[in-house]
Amino acid sequence: MDSIDHEILTILQEKARVPNTEVARQVGMAPSAVLERIRKLEKQGIIDGYEVRLNPTAMGRALVAFIQADLAPGADADAVGRALATIPDVQEVHQISGRDGYLIKTRVRDTEALADLVSRLHRDIPGLAGVHSTVVLRSIKETMQLPMASPRH
């Protein structure tokens, strides 16, 4: 990757739907050359995909919570992680160090929906020793964008 690839990635992270011609204008290249670079970045797995970001409040999912799911002794950690990842209300599943288990991010309608999710985790996911939730009062920053450092030569 060179500095132009970094510029392209920065632009696409800001707004993935920006027209190719606008990206080309911003980086000072022909649209066909920019498209070729984007396809190469996709093929290399640097661009992992494109998705629409929905407004959680407008979609009726204003409550953000993090759930610590502790593994029971002898539990199959991979199986538990896969099972957690299938739950539609779960946005993220991260295996963590310290306490053996997972950190889960969810967005739900309200505390009643969170209580229902926690109950389902206890009931439906074998291998969990305990589940503890933390409700987010206010989010200061949330992003999937990665900082784009200068390319190293």
Beta strands, then each sheet from edge to edge (+ up, - down):
strand 1: 63-71
strand 2: 90-96
strand 3: 101-108
strand 4: 128-135
sheet 1: 2+ 3- 1+ 4-
end
